[in-house]
Amino acid sequence: MSRIIVTGPPGSGTTLVAAALAARLRVRFVDGAELYPTGSRAKAAGDPRELWLDALALSFSRENTLVVASGSLSRAWRDRVRERIPGIVFAEIVANDEAPVARRRWFGRSRVPAPAAQVDPLTADEPGVRVADDADLESVVDRIASLLSGAR
């Protein structure tokens, strides 16, 4: 069973990494940004993140094997996700501002991530891995897959 959320700051390639990881694992990929409510549902929602969490939990309830791309999540939100989705693991992309060459390989041009927001990094008591984006896409995905296979 693969229940993985790939997180990271804007510009770190989380969507691309998550899609490549899903392809490697031969499981379905979901862009977490697409789970946010739009239109009248968004206006009616007190906190759109609550609806996002509902949609995320529903996605995982429909498919046990899934890789989701997400922006950075605070420890409190990761805890909430774990409460709703048993067996979830996180793969956190750690943006490395010293690695523009690697990013050029990913995006076809140099792309420097936006300044990282104050986000709580994954800690040793959380299921998941932290991986630097300091290499080409295939190497980063290989590293994540290898680390996650040992983390289960």
Secondary structure as UniProt FT lines:
FT   STRAND          3..7
FT   TURN            10..11
FT   HELIX           14..25
FT   STRAND          28..31
FT   HELIX           32..35
FT   HELIX           39..44
FT   HELIX           48..62
FT   STRAND          66..69
FT   HELIX           75..84
FT   TURN            86..87
FT   STRAND          89..94
FT   TURN            97..98
FT   HELIX           100..107
FT   TURN            124..125
FT   STRAND          128..132
FT   HELIX           137..151
//
